[in-house]
Amino acid sequence: MEVLDRQRSYTNWKYKEIEFVVTDNVFLKVSPWKKVLRFGHKGNLTPHFIGHYEVFERIRLVTFRLALPPKLEYIHNVFHISILQRYPFDPSYVLSLEQVELSSDMTCEEKLIQILAKEVKELRNKKILLVKVLWRNHGIREATWETEEDMQLQYPISFIQVNFEDEISY
């Protein structure tokens, strides 16, 4: 009996009883697969959930129909409970669809707004130049450290430095 209890405790360790009713608001998981580009960017910056959408109908015990906006009409509107997350009301969580331009494969391109800081990370044999980047549709708390070399390749305009000593005087 001890073995069964131990196995049951391992199984139930992360298990949460999830229940949704009609008119609840939920987030929708954008891409349930790991190592997939979400919204055009890899890493911690990518949003895992979008929305909030209203539960329109309960189909079965674990499937729900969501009331999706017309912009997402190409997506089937019935989802399994495992890719839904309860929406705790907080306006700062929500990205409006007007701000985020979704393509048909549920991706969007992130754009650099501003470089907030520069830093040199010293390893044993080399130095890596890092820049802190503020992205469109994200707050300062969500700014990320990226390598300067990668950012120069992706956004060459942002890294043009004006040298005022070389200006020609008339």
C-alpha positions in Angstrom: 0.0 0.0 0.0 2.9 2.3 0.7 4.1 2.0 -2.9 0.7 3.0 -4.3 0.5 6.0 -2.0 4.0 7.1 -3.0 3.2 6.7 -6.7 -0.1 8.6 -6.3 1.6 11.4 -4.5 4.1 11.8 -7.4 1.3 11.8 -9.9 -0.9 14.3 -8.1 2.0 16.6 -7.2 1.3 19.1 -10.0 -2.3 18.1 -10.8 -4.8 21.0 -10.5 -8.5 20.6 -10.7 -9.4 22.9 -13.5 -13.1 23.8 -14.1 -14.5 26.4 -16.4 -18.1 27.5 -16.8 -19.8 29.4 -19.6 -19.0 33.2 -19.4 -15.6 32.6 -17.8 -12.7 34.4 -19.4 -9.6 32.4 -20.4 -6.2 32.8 -22.0 -5.4 30.7 -25.1 -2.1 28.9 -25.4 -0.4 30.1 -28.6 1.9 27.2 -29.3 2.0 24.1 -27.1 5.2 22.8 -28.7 8.6 23.5 -27.3 11.4 24.9 -29.4 8.9 26.5 -31.8 9.2 30.2 -32.7 6.3 32.0 -31.0 5.5 35.4 -32.3 8.7 35.5 -34.3 11.1 35.3 -31.3 12.7 32.5 -29.3 13.2 32.7 -25.5 11.6 34.2 -22.5 10.1 37.2 -24.4 7.5 35.2 -26.3 4.0 35.3 -24.9 2.8 31.8 -24.1 -0.9 32.9 -24.0 -3.0 35.4 -25.8 -6.4 36.8 -25.2 -8.7 36.9 -22.9 -11.6 35.1 -24.5 -15.0 34.2 -23.2 -16.0 30.5 -22.8 -19.0 30.4 -25.1 -20.1 26.8 -24.7 -19.1 23.6 -22.9 -18.9 20.8 -25.5 -17.8 17.9 -23.3 -16.1 17.5 -19.9 -12.8 18.9 -21.1 -13.6 20.7 -24.4 -14.8 24.2 -24.7 -15.9 26.6 -27.5 -14.5 30.1 -27.2 -15.9 33.3 -28.6 -13.0 34.4 -30.7 -12.9 37.8 -32.4 -13.4 38.1 -36.2 -9.7 38.6 -36.7 -9.1 34.9 -35.6 -11.9 33.4 -37.6 -9.5 31.1 -39.5 -8.8 29.2 -36.2 -11.1 26.4 -35.1 -12.9 27.7 -31.9 -13.1 24.4 -29.9 -10.2 23.8 -27.5 -9.1 21.3 -25.0 -8.9 22.4 -21.4 -5.1 21.8 -21.3 -4.4 24.8 -23.6 -6.6 27.2 -21.7 -5.7 29.1 -18.6 -8.0 31.0 -16.3 -7.9 34.8 -16.7 -7.3 36.7 -13.4 -8.6 40.2 -14.2 -5.7 42.5 -14.6 -5.6 44.9 -17.6 -1.8 44.9 -17.8 -1.9 41.2 -18.8 -3.8 41.7 -22.0 -2.3 42.4 -25.4 -5.0 43.7 -27.7 -5.2 42.2 -31.2 -5.0 45.7 -32.7 -1.4 46.1 -31.3 -0.2 42.6 -32.2 -0.4 41.8 -35.9 -0.9 38.1 -36.2 -0.1 36.1 -39.4 -2.1 33.0 -40.4 0.4 30.7 -38.6 -0.1 32.5 -35.3 3.2 34.4 -35.3 4.1 38.0 -35.3 7.4 40.0 -35.7 8.9 41.7 -32.6 10.3 45.1 -33.3 13.0 46.9 -31.4 12.0 50.3 -29.9 15.0 51.4 -27.9 18.3 50.2 -26.6 18.3 50.9 -22.9 21.8 49.9 -21.8 25.1 48.3 -23.0 27.2 45.9 -21.0 30.3 43.8 -21.6 30.2 40.2 -20.2 33.7 38.9 -19.6 34.3 35.1 -20.0 37.6 33.4 -19.6 38.8 33.8 -23.1 36.6 36.5 -24.7 34.3 39.4 -24.1 30.7 39.5 -25.2 29.0 42.9 -25.9 25.4 42.9 -24.7 22.6 45.4 -25.2 19.4 45.7 -23.2 16.5 45.9 -25.7 13.0 47.4 -25.2 10.6 45.6 -27.5 7.3 46.9 -29.0 4.2 45.9 -27.0 6.3 45.1 -24.0 7.1 47.0 -20.8 10.5 47.9 -19.4 10.3 45.0 -17.0 10.2 42.7 -20.1 13.3 44.2 -21.7 15.9 41.5 -22.6 19.6 41.3 -22.9 20.7 40.4 -26.4 24.1 40.1 -28.0 25.1 43.3 -29.8 26.2 41.4 -32.9 22.8 39.7 -33.3 21.0 43.0 -32.9 23.3 44.8 -35.5 22.5 42.1 -38.0 18.7 42.3 -37.4 18.4 46.0 -36.9 21.3 47.8 -38.6 19.6 51.3 -38.5 19.5 51.3 -34.7 23.2 50.9 -34.5 24.4 53.7 -36.8 26.5 56.0 -34.6 27.0 59.6 -35.6 30.5 60.9 -35.1 30.2 64.6 -34.6 33.9 65.2 -35.0 33.8 64.1 -38.7 31.1 66.6 -39.6 32.1 69.0 -42.4 31.8 72.6 -41.5 30.9 75.2 -44.2 
